[in-house]
Amino acid sequence: MSRWSVSQGCGNSHKALTMAGHGEQLFRGWGMVRPSMRSEAERLRSFSAWPRTCPQPSPVEMARSGFYYLGPGDRVQCFSCGGVLRSWEPGDRPDTEHRKFFPSCTFLQQQQRDPGATDSQILGQHSGEEPDRTWESVYPEMAEERDRLDSFRNWPMYAHGNPEHLAGSGFFYTGHRDNVKCFHCDGGLRNWEQGDDPWTEHAKWFPMCDFLLHVKGEAFIRRVQESLFRSPESSPDSLGSYIYDRSPASSPGSPESWRYLQSSVAQDALQMGFKQSLVASLIQSKFLLTGSSYSSVSDLVTDLLVAEEETHSTESVSVSRAPTRMERSEPPKESAPPLSTEEQLRRLKEERMCKVCMDKDVSMLFVPCGHLVVCTECAPNLRHCPICRAAIRGSVRAFMS
C-alpha cells in the first residue's frame, strides 16, 4: 500500500485541486470532495470497471470505507477527504489504510463516533441539517400513492406484477404494455416476470432515487447492490448492466461515461477512430438492456457503424480499408449541383421525422439494431424495428443536437 500524492488541508477545509487526467475541479467544502459519491450504493457501482487482476479488498469493503473507483489501475479516492490510495495488496483493509493515511477525514471521524450510521446520517450530523438533496419529483402529479394506483386501471391481464405493490414502490402505469415509471426519478421498467419485487428492482436499477432512499433506507439499497457484486454470474464486465444514467446532461468526459471505456473491446474501438461518446453510449445501452457486455470488437464495431449511419445519415460511414488500385485510378466523378436551402431543410426534416406517426421528431434508439427512426410515443408500441424488422430488446432516449 502506498499513498498517492494529494493536497489535503487542515480541519474542515480542503484545498481545491484538479485531478490529473480528469480535468475535474474538486469542491472546497466541509469535508465532501465528491458530493455525487456520498451514497455507498453509488460508490459501489463505480467499481464496475475495477480491474480483474486487482486482489482483495473487495469493492464492497472499499465502498463501505468511503472509497469509490478512480482509476486507472487500482486507484481509489475518498468522497469526503479526497484522499487517493493505490497499490493494494492482499490482506489490506480499506478502513485501516484510510485511517492510517488520512486520519483527519470527516467521514472517518463521524463513522468512528457512530459505527451504525448511514452515509446520509453522517453527512447530516456533520452539517447540522439534512443532506442537501433535491426532492423535486419528475411527475409531481403522481406523488400520491392512490393516484399512482389509479393509473393501473387498464393494467393488462397478462402482465405480471401487483399494481398495489408497484404503486407502493413509487411506480405508475404509462399505459403501454407493462411499462411503469417512478414518479420521482423517472426510472422506467418493463418486461416484469413472476416473482419480481418492485422495491428490489427499483434499488437495483435506480439506487440514487431519493424517494427510494427515503422510504427503504440506505441499508436496503446497499444489500441489493452488494448482491449484484456477489452474484456468481457477475463480473467486472457485467456489473455495468446495473448502471443506469438517467441524466441527459451526462457528458462523454464525465466519470460515469469514462467507466464504460475501460474494457479492451472499448479501447480497440477507440483506436479505430470511433467517437468516445458513441462508444460509451452503446456500451452503456447494452449493459442496461441486455445485462452483458460486448464480447468481441466486431460486434461493437457493427453496432457503431449502424448507429453512425442512422445518427449521421447525411454523411457516409467510412470503413477502415485500403482502396484498391482501380479505385485510386478511377477519375473523379462530377459533383452534383448544390441543393437549395429549401431542399436541404426539407430533407433534414424528413430524416428527423418519426417513420410511424410522421409527425414528431425521432428520439428513441432501438437496441440492438441501433436504428433511430421513431419518437418516444410510438416506440413502446413496437416489437420489431420498422426498418430492419429485428426484434427490439430495448430502447434508449437519444438527444438530437
Stockholm file with secondary structure:
# STOCKHOLM 1.0

chainA/1-401         MSRWSVSQGCGNSHKALTMAGHGEQLFRGWGMVRPSMRSEAERLRSFSAWPRTCPQPSPVEMARSGFYYLGPGDRVQCFSCGGVLRSWEPGDRPDTEHRKFFPSCTFLQQQQRDPGATDSQILGQHSGEEPDRTWESVYPEMAEERDRLDSFRNWPMYAHGNPEHLAGSGFFYTGHRDNVKCFHCDGGLRNWEQGDDPWTEHAKWFPMCDFLLHVKGEAFIRRVQESLFRSPESSPDSLGSYIYDRSPASSPGSPESWRYLQSSVAQDALQMGFKQSLVASLIQSKFLLTGSSYSSVSDLVTDLLVAEEETHSTESVSVSRAPTRMERSEPPKESAPPLSTEEQLRRLKEERMCKVCMDKDVSMLFVPCGHLVVCTECAPNLRHCPICRAAIRGSVRAFMS
#=GR chainA/1-401 SS CEECCCCCCSTTCCCCCEETTTTEECCCSSSCSCGGGCSHHHHHHGGGGCCTTCCSSCHHHHHHTTEEECCSTTCEEETTTCCEEECCCTTCCHHHHHHHHCTTCHHHHHHHHCTTCCHHHHHHHHHTSCCCCCCCCSCGGGCSHHHHHHGGGGCCTTCCSCHHHHHHTTEEECSSTTCEEETTTCCEECCCCTTCCHHHHHHHHCTTCHHHHHHHCHHHHHHHHHHHHHCTTCCTTTGGGGCCCCCTTCCTTSHHHHHTTCSHHHHHHHHTTCCHHHHHHHHHHHHHHHSSCCCSHHHHHHHHHHHHHHHTTTSCCCCCCCCCHHHHHSCCCCCCCCCCHHHHHHHHHHHHBCTTTSSSBCCEEEETTCCEEECTTTGGGCSBCTTTCCBCCEEEECCCC
#=GC SS_cons         CEECCCCCCSTTCCCCCEETTTTEECCCSSSCSCGGGCSHHHHHHGGGGCCTTCCSSCHHHHHHTTEEECCSTTCEEETTTCCEEECCCTTCCHHHHHHHHCTTCHHHHHHHHCTTCCHHHHHHHHHTSCCCCCCCCSCGGGCSHHHHHHGGGGCCTTCCSCHHHHHHTTEEECSSTTCEEETTTCCEECCCCTTCCHHHHHHHHCTTCHHHHHHHCHHHHHHHHHHHHHCTTCCTTTGGGGCCCCCTTCCTTSHHHHHTTCSHHHHHHHHTTCCHHHHHHHHHHHHHHHSSCCCSHHHHHHHHHHHHHHHTTTSCCCCCCCCCHHHHHSCCCCCCCCCCHHHHHHHHHHHHBCTTTSSSBCCEEEETTCCEEECTTTGGGCSBCTTTCCBCCEEEECCCC
//
